[in-house]
């Protein structure tokens, strides 16, 4: 059970990181404030570093990870593009990314509870990812 929960938790973290990086890529070219752009670039780099760690662990289990849910990804794309078409301001970008961070924190918290038999290393990764999401949401508040 430990191995199965570990793999499942790592897959969900992997999908979350992929979704987060894709979301940042989708909005970063629309950002005008240099500090906001730096926050997003830094967050993307941190997510990628953690993603590499997850990829390595999943590889040890002979698992390729998990793509984000296509429906969730499509809905995110639609929401992002509609909101940015209506108002392409930095405030809108900060709002969209903050919503994504909050959804990520909520989902990862649920997965931590659901896959409670996962090993401590995987739980630590999930907690660090939650920390990244929470930190970015706090940093973006000044742009809301």
C-alpha positions as CSV (number, residue, x, y, z in Angstrom):
1,X,0.0,0.0,0.0
2,X,2.9,2.4,0.8
3,X,4.3,2.1,-2.7
4,X,0.9,2.5,-4.4
5,X,0.0,5.6,-2.4
6,X,3.5,7.0,-2.9
7,X,3.2,6.7,-6.7
8,X,-0.3,8.2,-6.7
9,X,0.7,11.1,-4.6
10,X,3.8,11.8,-6.8
11,X,1.6,11.6,-9.9
12,X,-0.8,14.2,-8.5
13,X,2.1,16.5,-7.6
14,X,3.5,16.0,-11.1
15,X,0.1,16.9,-12.7
16,X,-0.1,19.9,-10.5
17,X,3.3,21.1,-11.4
18,X,2.6,20.7,-15.1
19,X,-0.6,22.6,-14.8
20,X,1.1,25.4,-12.9
21,X,3.9,25.8,-15.3
22,X,1.5,25.7,-18.3
23,X,-0.6,28.4,-16.6
24,X,2.4,30.6,-16.0
25,X,3.5,30.1,-19.6
26,X,0.0,31.2,-20.8
27,X,0.0,34.5,-19.0
28,X,3.6,35.6,-18.6
29,X,3.9,37.4,-21.9
30,X,0.9,39.6,-21.0
31,X,2.5,40.9,-17.8
32,X,3.8,44.4,-17.8
33,X,5.1,44.9,-14.2
34,X,8.7,43.7,-13.9
35,X,8.3,42.4,-10.3
36,X,5.2,40.4,-11.2
37,X,7.0,38.9,-14.1
38,X,10.0,38.1,-11.9
39,X,7.7,36.4,-9.3
40,X,6.2,34.3,-12.0
41,X,9.5,33.3,-13.6
42,X,10.9,32.4,-10.1
43,X,7.9,30.3,-9.3
44,X,8.1,28.5,-12.7
45,X,11.8,27.7,-12.0
46,X,11.0,26.4,-8.5
47,X,8.2,24.3,-9.9
48,X,10.5,22.9,-12.5
49,X,13.1,22.0,-9.9
50,X,10.6,20.2,-7.8
51,X,9.2,18.6,-11.0
52,X,12.7,17.2,-11.7
53,X,12.8,15.7,-8.3
54,X,9.4,14.1,-8.8
55,X,10.4,12.8,-12.2
56,X,13.4,11.1,-10.6
57,X,11.4,9.4,-7.9
58,X,8.7,8.3,-10.4
59,X,11.4,6.9,-12.6
60,X,12.6,4.8,-9.6
61,X,9.1,3.3,-9.6
62,X,9.1,2.9,-13.4
63,X,6.3,5.4,-13.7
64,X,6.1,8.3,-16.2
65,X,4.0,10.7,-14.2
66,X,0.6,12.2,-15.0
67,X,-0.6,14.8,-17.3
68,X,-3.1,17.3,-15.9
69,X,-6.8,16.4,-16.4
70,X,-7.6,17.5,-20.0
71,X,-11.0,18.9,-19.0
72,X,-9.4,20.9,-16.1
73,X,-6.7,22.1,-18.5
74,X,-9.2,23.1,-21.1
75,X,-11.5,24.9,-18.7
76,X,-8.4,26.8,-17.3
77,X,-7.4,27.8,-20.8
78,X,-10.9,29.1,-21.6
79,X,-11.2,31.0,-18.4
80,X,-7.8,32.5,-18.8
81,X,-8.3,33.7,-22.3
82,X,-11.8,35.0,-21.7
83,X,-10.7,37.0,-18.7
84,X,-7.6,38.3,-20.4
85,X,-9.6,39.3,-23.5
86,X,-11.9,41.3,-21.3
87,X,-9.1,42.8,-19.1
88,X,-5.5,42.0,-19.9
89,X,-4.2,43.9,-16.8
90,X,-1.6,42.6,-14.4
91,X,-4.4,42.5,-11.8
92,X,-6.3,40.0,-13.9
93,X,-3.1,37.9,-14.3
94,X,-2.5,38.0,-10.6
95,X,-6.2,37.0,-10.0
96,X,-6.0,34.1,-12.4
97,X,-2.7,32.7,-11.0
98,X,-3.9,33.2,-7.4
99,X,-7.1,31.2,-8.2
100,X,-4.8,28.4,-9.6
101,X,-2.6,28.5,-6.6
102,X,-5.6,28.1,-4.3
103,X,-7.0,25.2,-6.3
104,X,-3.6,23.5,-6.2
105,X,-3.3,23.9,-2.4
106,X,-6.8,22.5,-1.9
107,X,-6.2,19.6,-4.3
108,X,-2.8,18.7,-2.8
109,X,-4.2,18.9,0.7
110,X,-6.9,16.4,-0.3
111,X,-4.4,14.1,-1.9
112,X,-2.2,14.2,1.1
113,X,-5.1,13.0,3.2
114,X,-6.2,10.5,0.5
115,X,-2.8,8.9,0.1
116,X,-1.8,8.8,3.8
117,X,0.2,5.6,3.3
118,X,2.6,7.4,1.0
119,X,6.2,7.5,2.1
120,X,7.5,10.5,4.0
121,X,9.7,11.8,1.1
122,X,6.7,12.0,-1.2
123,X,4.6,13.7,1.5
124,X,7.4,16.2,2.0
125,X,7.4,17.0,-1.7
126,X,3.7,17.5,-1.7
127,X,4.0,19.8,1.3
128,X,6.8,21.8,-0.4
129,X,4.6,22.2,-3.5
130,X,1.8,23.4,-1.3
131,X,4.3,25.9,0.2
132,X,5.3,27.1,-3.2
133,X,1.7,27.7,-4.2
134,X,0.9,29.5,-0.9
135,X,4.0,31.7,-1.2
136,X,3.2,32.7,-4.8
137,X,-0.4,33.5,-3.9
138,X,0.8,35.8,-1.0
139,X,3.4,37.5,-3.3
140,X,0.7,38.2,-5.9
141,X,-1.6,40.0,-3.5
142,X,0.0,43.4,-4.1
143,X,-1.1,43.1,-7.8
144,X,-4.7,42.2,-7.2
